[in-house]
Amino acid sequence: MTERPTTTLADVSAERLREVFDEQSYVADDDIVTTVLLAFRLGKPLLVEGEPGAGKTELAKVLAAGFDTELVRLQCYEGLTAENALYEWNYTKQLLAVQSGEDDASVFSEEYLLERPLLTALRGDDSKVLLVDEVDRADEEFEALLLELLSEFQVTVPELGTVGAATPPVVVITSNRTRALSDALKRRCLYLHVSPPSFEKERAIIERRVPELDGAVAAQLCGVAERLREEPLRKPPGAAETIDWARAVASLRTDGDNGSLSATELRTTLGCLLKEVEDIERVDDDLLRTLLDAAREASEGVDA
């Protein structure tokens, strides 16, 4: 049987990486391209911090899809344990095997092993993209476990031995900065901060992700989102919310409807953009008029 070639991203060029971002409609600034490229070439995990909705998780998804590799996602949460992240044994199946009279040693074999995301990312010949999402939600004990795995890209299963990655995964770790991460974890990673997009960048994102929406209308939506971020909101809209809002507006419009954003349209679709009742209630008549003015000014800039 012909051996399957090992997939590696270490030799990817900057030009190819930019092509992947373009193909996946991900607007990547030079700092994103360079940092991701260095993560590939140096074999270092990438720690991505920023506000919710800024595109941190999407970055990992784009890399996996763009390079046709498997995405392995570990969603972090408070109380996450090694058993949930690495592996555990199928105790029910083991018990049934023992009761049936099988040799006790046999129940600690691959047949009874339940892989969790971290172990899955280490196994196999091809490179994978491991997404450790919202690591700041987990506790310090999990961080220590993650450090051990990232140091050598291997883990020991006492009953089976050491499992090491033939090709280390591309690791993307995201954080919303709800708590400070350890210096030890930061030292092992390349760092990337994803800021809320500028008006120009957000408009480019909308035009790529929602091409059916007229360019002037896309500019109006971005103008509103930009103005809302100036308000003291509990949860300012990120790029993800603006994309959802653009899709909603596009879906409600008939073909060829390129008219300006109306007060009714804005009011009735505001739940796509704002996700806290206090934030929605803040949009009174005065702020609504201010947002419509921002929309008009944004489209005038495009027309000019």
VOGU-3710 file (C-alpha; in Angstrom, 3 decimals, decimal comma):
1> mterptttla> 0,000/0,000/0,000  1,307/3,474/-0,866  2,185/5,500/2,216  0,241/8,714/2,520  2,522/11,775/2,439  2,753/13,863/5,574  1,097/17,251/5,334  3,126/20,170/6,710  2,527/23,895/6,753  6,096/24,890/7,644
11> dvsaerlrev> 6,983/25,612/4,016  3,933/27,715/3,177  4,865/31,015/1,520  3,443/34,402/2,458  1,850/34,601/-0,998  0,078/31,286/-0,527  -1,113/32,297/2,932  -2,575/35,507/1,550  -4,303/33,489/-1,175  -5,870/31,259/1,469
21> fdeqsyvadd> -7,194/34,234/3,381  -8,614/35,688/0,160  -10,188/32,372/-0,844  -11,829/32,083/2,567  -12,995/35,746/2,497  -10,978/36,555/5,619  -9,600/40,090/5,584  -6,112/39,769/7,087  -3,820/42,716/7,754  -0,070/42,379/7,345
31> divttvllaf> 0,457/41,701/11,055  -1,933/38,746/10,938  -0,293/37,280/7,828  3,219/37,670/9,249  2,391/36,289/12,694  0,545/33,262/11,304  3,399/32,616/8,870  5,921/32,693/11,734  3,751/30,336/13,782  3,883/27,883/10,859
41> rlgkpllveg> 7,629/28,185/10,336  8,717/28,219/13,974  6,238/25,587/15,095  4,971/27,884/17,852  1,420/28,110/19,195  -0,444/31,287/18,316  -2,142/33,125/21,182  -4,889/35,367/19,811  -6,518/37,880/22,136  -9,237/40,421/21,501
51> epgagktela> -12,848/41,344/22,082  -15,580/38,748/21,444  -16,632/38,727/17,803  -13,323/40,073/16,508  -12,589/36,976/14,396  -10,277/34,978/16,692  -12,049/31,635/16,370  -12,705/32,271/12,693  -8,949/32,530/12,105  -8,434/28,897/13,124
61> kvlaagfdte> -11,396/27,768/11,028  -10,063/29,632/7,991  -6,615/28,029/8,327  -8,085/24,533/8,605  -10,454/25,018/5,661  -7,932/26,873/3,516  -5,236/24,224/3,858  -7,694/21,301/3,849  -6,629/20,055/7,272  -8,698/18,755/10,155
71> lvrlqcyegl> -9,873/21,293/12,715  -9,811/19,925/16,267  -11,607/22,254/18,667  -11,411/22,270/22,441  -13,953/24,675/23,919  -12,694/25,733/27,341  -14,915/26,278/30,368  -14,610/26,538/34,123  -13,795/23,156/35,640  -12,306/21,675/32,446
81> taenalyewn> -10,291/18,585/33,456  -7,607/16,412/31,894  -10,191/13,692/31,260  -12,334/16,125/29,275  -9,375/17,543/27,335  -7,017/14,578/26,790  -8,566/11,140/27,109  -10,521/8,843/29,365  -11,332/5,177/29,462  -14,689/3,734/28,505
91> ytkqllavqs> -15,427/2,452/31,992  -18,762/0,884/31,086  -17,219/-1,102/28,250  -14,290/-2,097/30,465  -16,632/-3,331/33,200  -18,629/-5,412/30,738  -15,413/-6,898/29,376  -14,187/-7,845/32,861  -17,552/-9,362/33,772  -17,432/-11,440/30,615
101> geddasvfse> -14,190/-13,026/31,785  -11,677/-11,292/29,526  -8,108/-10,728/30,759  -8,023/-7,579/32,912  -4,971/-6,184/31,094  -6,804/-6,166/27,785  -9,286/-3,548/28,924  -6,528/-0,912/28,840  -6,075/-0,914/25,094  -7,007/1,231/22,117
111> eyllerpllt> -10,392/-0,454/21,954  -11,413/1,135/25,242  -9,730/4,517/24,856  -11,918/7,587/24,378  -9,930/10,341/22,694  -10,582/13,930/23,642  -9,470/16,931/21,547  -5,881/17,318/22,792  -5,030/13,657/22,202  -6,822/13,662/18,838
121> alrgddskvl> -4,686/16,603/17,710  -1,483/14,652/18,459  -2,375/11,454/16,644  -2,137/10,722/12,944  0,404/11,614/10,277  -1,117/14,777/8,842  -0,906/18,171/10,463  -4,073/19,415/12,131  -5,243/22,772/13,395  -5,868/22,596/17,140
131> lvdevdrade> -8,153/25,367/18,377  -8,070/25,892/22,146  -10,957/28,314/22,341  -11,440/30,823/25,171  -8,613/29,461/27,316  -9,248/32,244/29,837  -12,471/30,470/30,846  -10,495/27,475/32,142  -8,505/27,530/35,382  -4,769/27,551/36,121
141> efealllell> -4,642/23,749/36,486  -5,708/23,338/32,883  -3,111/25,869/31,797  -0,448/23,698/33,449  -1,690/20,669/31,507  -1,623/22,676/28,285  1,953/23,823/28,959  3,110/20,240/29,330  1,550/19,237/26,031  2,847/22,273/24,120
151> sefqvtvpel> 6,411/21,778/25,362  7,007/18,476/23,547  3,758/17,887/21,644  3,412/14,571/23,377  1,504/13,076/26,263  1,907/9,893/28,292  -0,944/7,450/28,631  0,356/5,242/31,483  -1,277/2,087/30,191  -0,201/2,615/26,563
161> gtvgaatppv> 2,988/4,683/26,719  3,938/8,016/25,200  1,882/9,421/22,356  3,752/12,009/20,307  2,770/13,971/17,229  4,456/12,819/14,020  3,597/16,266/12,684  2,855/18,797/15,446  -0,497/20,518/15,044  -0,878/24,189/14,273
171> vvitsnrtra> -2,141/25,507/17,619  -4,406/28,536/17,874  -5,272/29,579/21,437  -7,896/32,283/21,848  -8,635/34,473/24,849  -11,223/37,156/25,571  -9,003/38,435/28,408  -11,537/37,740/31,154  -8,525/36,814/33,303  -4,756/37,137/32,977
181> lsdalkrrcl> -2,931/34,160/31,473  0,303/32,851/32,957  3,643/34,185/31,765  4,720/30,599/31,105  1,931/30,101/28,580  2,602/33,443/26,914  6,323/32,651/26,566  5,552/29,539/24,551  3,321/31,383/22,091  3,501/34,004/19,402
191> ylhvsppsfe> 1,094/36,769/20,310  -1,550/38,399/18,142  -4,059/40,984/19,301  -7,131/41,319/17,096  -8,594/44,798/17,470  -12,111/45,840/16,492  -11,986/46,471/12,740  -11,644/49,946/11,301  -14,466/51,229/9,115  -12,521/50,406/5,958
201> keraiierrv> -11,627/46,904/7,088  -15,135/46,103/8,279  -16,586/47,321/5,007  -14,155/45,063/3,121  -15,221/42,144/5,335  -18,910/42,759/4,662  -18,386/43,090/0,922  -16,579/39,724/0,861  -18,840/37,833/3,244  -22,161/39,313/2,082
211> peldgavaaq> -21,559/40,080/-1,629  -25,282/40,274/-2,375  -25,541/43,476/-0,326  -25,041/46,753/-2,192  -21,729/48,442/-1,420  -23,330/51,695/-0,268  -25,655/49,807/2,084  -22,703/47,826/3,438  -20,983/51,133/4,188  -24,101/52,358/6,009
221> lcgvaerlre> -24,151/49,283/8,233  -20,475/49,688/9,049  -21,057/53,355/9,837  -23,773/52,420/12,320  -21,621/49,710/13,921  -18,701/52,105/14,238  -20,892/54,752/15,871  -22,416/52,225/18,287  -18,937/51,257/19,499  -18,563/54,811/20,784
231> eplrkppgaa> -21,484/54,253/23,168  -20,969/52,811/26,695  -22,545/49,477/25,785  -22,374/46,318/27,856  -21,393/44,387/24,732  -20,264/46,500/21,774  -20,854/44,802/18,415  -17,900/42,937/16,942  -17,246/42,071/13,329  -19,194/38,822/13,745
241> etidwarava> -22,325/40,740/14,764  -21,941/43,170/11,867  -21,692/40,247/9,439  -24,841/38,677/10,911  -26,626/42,011/10,671  -25,576/42,471/7,055  -26,865/39,003/6,193  -30,150/39,752/7,945  -30,639/43,038/6,095  -29,756/41,390/2,776
251> slrtdgdngs> -32,203/38,547/3,397  -35,078/40,925/4,131  -34,561/43,039/1,020  -35,980/42,174/-2,366  -33,711/41,820/-5,379  -32,457/45,168/-6,569  -33,412/47,000/-3,370  -30,392/49,228/-2,739  -32,181/51,948/-0,822  -30,752/53,604/2,243
261> lsatelrttl> -31,117/52,041/5,658  -34,417/53,186/7,150  -35,311/53,853/10,779  -37,746/50,935/10,760  -35,200/48,599/9,191  -32,594/49,591/11,752  -34,932/49,296/14,715  -36,380/45,905/13,762  -33,022/44,278/13,025  -31,122/45,736/15,982
271> gcllkevedi> -31,191/42,371/17,765  -28,714/41,043/15,189  -26,199/43,665/16,253  -26,787/44,140/19,992  -27,171/41,183/22,360  -28,030/42,848/25,684  -31,473/44,257/26,494  -29,869/47,285/28,176  -27,944/48,055/24,992  -31,049/47,789/22,806
281> ervdddllrt> -33,013/50,031/25,181  -30,218/52,612/24,965  -31,097/53,153/21,305  -33,799/55,759/21,900  -35,150/58,106/19,242  -32,241/60,538/19,623  -29,585/57,846/19,254  -31,538/56,286/16,410  -31,350/59,562/14,492  -27,637/59,803/15,267
291> lldaarease> -27,087/56,298/13,907  -29,001/57,089/10,721  -26,878/60,223/10,290  -23,758/58,063/10,684  -25,108/55,681/8,064  -25,764/58,506/5,624  -22,326/60,022/6,138  -20,683/56,620/5,611  -22,466/56,074/2,295  -21,672/59,608/1,133
301> gvda> -18,000/58,864/1,711  -18,311/55,792/-0,510  -20,125/57,691/-3,245  -17,494/60,397/-3,164
//
